[in-house]
Amino acid sequence: MSSCYRSALVVGAVLWATPMAAQSAAGAPRAIVGCPAPVDHGTHAAGMDHAAHARTMAQGGAAGGKRDSLSPRADSSFAATQARGLIAMGVDQYTSTHKFEALRDGGRIELQRDVDDAAGTAQIRAHLCGIAAAFASGDFSTPAFVHMQAVPGAAVMAARRHLISYSMRPLPRGGELRLTTSDPAAVAAVAEFLAFQRMDHRAH
């Protein structure tokens, strides 16, 4: 891993740890259908907290993570997004599949491992429950960290968070996060949010 690439991961990790006051809101976490209890979306697999996971990534020690030089799909910007995705989600982005689908009543985010992986599957489900709880409280700092910008649609979703419900459904190798709303402005914001992520993740 180059020094510039390592520095980008460290800087990104620090930025992710900084609260985004414009998009976060105080209050108790909302219960998420399909999840055991409100959870902290900043935790990671194998008992690692965010800081420890970021240090591991910065040292090039995250298991299973392909580097941009090994992936014909990746340019440097996309590779950096994929690396931050690994930090935020706890699974290798190159061996996992994202799907972002806008629906008439909201949308869905699907994330699955490409091969049987019990630990990775459990991590994906925990991640989806975590971001659901965060989104429901108006906190969109995780996607902002992964994409290194405020994601289009997130501000409206945060402002209209009480009009959007979230549920997680387990899938064989991961899970699906369902976003449901009858509010026209929230539907449009969810569609914008998912379209940007579909493009930046080069997903379906």
ZISULTA-V83580 format. One record per helix or strand of 3 or more residues. SS is the DSSP state (A for helix, B for strand). FROM is the first residue (numbers start at 1). TO is the last residue. If there is no record, write none. Layout:
SS,FROM,TO ; SS,FROM,TO
This chain:
A,3,17 ; A,45,47 ; A,50,58 ; A,68,70 ; A,76,89 ; A,93,95 ; B,96,103 ; B,106,113 ; A,118,136 ; A,141,147 ; A,154,159 ; A,161,163 ; B,165,171 ; B,174,180 ; A,184,200
